[in-house]
Amino acid sequence: MAKDRPVYMGPRLRRLRRDLGLTQADMAADLDISASYVALLERNQRPLTADMLLRLARTYKLDMAEVAGDGGAEQTARLQAVLKDPMFADIDLPTLATGDVAVNYPGITEALLRLYTSYREEHLALADRGAGSGPAEDIADPVAESRRFLAARRNSFPLLDDAAERLAAEAESEGGLTAWLKAKHNLRVRRLPSDVMAGSMRRLDRHRDAVLLDDALDGASSQFQLALQIAYLDLRKSFDAILKDGQFAHESGRRLARRALASYAAAAILMPYTAFAKAVEARRYDVEALARQFGTSFEQTAHRLTTLQKPGQERVPFFFLRVDPAGNVSKRLDGAGFPFARHGGSCPLWSVHRVFETPREVVTQWLELPDGQRFFSIARTVTAGGGGWGAPKVERAIALCCAADHAHRLIYTQGAPAPEPTSIGVTCRLCHRAQCMARSAPPIGRDMLPDDYRRTRAPFGFADG
């Protein structure tokens, strides 16, 4: 019988010791081993035996699964995901070798992962500066900084997913988020009229030990606000740890990124990763059915679908866009690195700009970019605000888009052959389709034709090539 692979978890043991406030000598005395042996374990020069795992669990009253971890499976999956980047395509990187590096050299693996993430952020920042025009491009844009932070990590934060899953389980055992807030933080939930809330949807009242909610919020929004409050109360250290590796030139960018992380965590509490990932496969990515199952809104559910890229447990990668009737993009999330994720989404031929004509109806569309890449899109309007007569509300449209290769997994493509795709562009300034009737501007780098007066159909005439 083949022997089990030795388990090395030096960095995890070191973190455990430091979290317990112990020196190597203290831990050695507790475990009845030598301090030099503890040092060898922490440097991965000795494997952690089953007997030593049991000693750790018994001595420090730890969960065995928590001590043992996943044997490096998550680090291996993260490293393999990074090494799929096209810039490594010419390097022979056997899967077994990648696993050996991740398991036996976790410190080097973590260093490589951080370095790659920093590279991605710088790469996206250069793309943003290159796409700008005029002196304004040199001014730090906090919204762009926050979007770069999320895009560099593919809008996936496994640390938050794991922490939120534990919080969700605790809340369920207490009888729900309201009961959990009372039991854990001695906070009761009160709903107050909008005029009393003075424009706030949620407020933490420390003097009265209460979480105050606007009573105009619907059920899904109320639950999200409670989950958001729980995230701010219990996951601040997790937010700090994630933000520490971010690159922000402006404090507002960091604050927006923190807000995005809190919203991510709130959605993960309402839709825990393991349960939600199973449900999306069972429901074949039916957003409305998933929303009913988890008691969330269409937009919350669609947003959560973009985050299902936990290494080793990936689902269909989606791009998410939210626009208003004027075409302004108010939210852009990318779980797959799509070509229009940075500056695209404004093509008027994309159905996301036409669903205002059919409110609340899911509209599907096959898309093709000028370079031949094909995608599948669903779009629908959503309403924010309202809740009472005369209460202001706003209509927006959201779109979820995935690569055509994944479309067969979605319920929206079942029962009918794929029609001819709609030819769209990333955005008019980057689209080179000469005959497009919907064009609003000529593309960058193309000369206008001198005999443009003869072109009566296309808005702009420009030279090919």
Phi, psi and omega in degrees: 000134180293142179283150176293148178294135178301144181258119177248125180214047181303308180300323179293321178294320179296318178296319179299314181298317181291323177298328179277355179072033184249150169273169176299323179294321179298313181295321179299318179295319180296324185264358180061046174226176181275154178297326179294328178291322175300318180297319179296320178298316183290335178267010180060028175266355173219141177283157177270113184282166177298322179297320181290325175299317179296319179299316179299314183296317182287318185293318186252014176054052183252153173289130183302318180296325180293321180290314185288328181066210183251016178066024179087007183298319182292316178298320179298315180296319179297315180295319179297323178296318180294319184288356173280352179303138182305334183291346177259008189298330184270007181254132177283111184233084181300143181301319181296321179295320178299316178297320179297318179297314183296320183282315187271340180228064184298328179295315178295321178300313180297322178297317179296320180295318178295319180297318180295319179297318177297319177300317180297318180296315179295321179299315179292323179296319177296321178297320179295317180293323179292334182274349182280177177211133178088176184296338183297338183293340181276352180275133181297128178254109184298326178295316179295322178299315180296318179295322177297319180302315180290317184294322181297336180252014178056030179053039180227126182227084183305327178302317179289323179300315181293315180295319180293325179296320177294318179297319180297320179294319178297316181296320179296320180292336179273347180105015177125173184295320181297314180294324181293319177300322179291316183288320186272320186240004182056041180246127174264160182254127178236139177253127184235155179300155183301321182292330177287324180286347174054046175092351180270140174277328183214142177214138177266115181258095182292329183293324182254009180050057184215150168257119184262131179238144174293126184285359175276350181290140175282179185300314182296318180292323178297314180296322179296318180295323176294317178296323179296318178296319177298319179299316179293327181283321192249348186239019181301317180297323177295319177299315181299318181296321180287318182290337182302327182270000179278160179245110183232127176271348186224137180297329178296325177297319178296319180295320178294322178294321177297319178298320178296320178295321179295318178295321176301312182295320179298316178296324180290333175289317181286329181232075184306142191306306186299311181294318183291319180298323176292319183295322182295327177287318180295323182269359180056043173063029176284103189297317181294319179294320178295321179298319178293320182296321185258002178067033182244171179275167178301315182293317178301318181292316179298319178300315182297328180297335180282351186259002188275060180235031177298126184307128182089345181228036184291148172240190181302126178281131183239153167252138184237136179223139174233129182228157174261175183300338179275357179092003179288132180273118181255348176205135181217117183230136185232119177254014185211355180075044181287153186296335180259017184286334185275306187229005185269190178105356184261007180293122183292348179277350177281134187297342180301336180270355182245354184289350174296340178283341180229072186305139175066008178258131178284124181246127180257156182199137171267137186235150174222128178275165182303332181275005177095352178294138182243147183220163175238137186230142166239144181218149179199153176277153174224156182243134175243145180088205184074214180097357180185164181298128178082354179289133182295143177215161182225139177261132175228166175240141176236150179228140170246134185224136176228162177297146183302331180297336181263351190299331182295344181276351183264142180297335184290347181255004185279144171086000180210143178291153180292126178284175176298129184290153175280129179280115178237172176239164176299308173196157189304322183290346179245002183260132185250024176281109188292328188263013183291121181285341184265004185298137179252347181202150177288157181286154177296135174086006178250135178280140175287144179288139179290335181259040184300336182297340181276348183269110188259350185253307182282141181299326182227141173251127179218155186291142175283164176087000000 
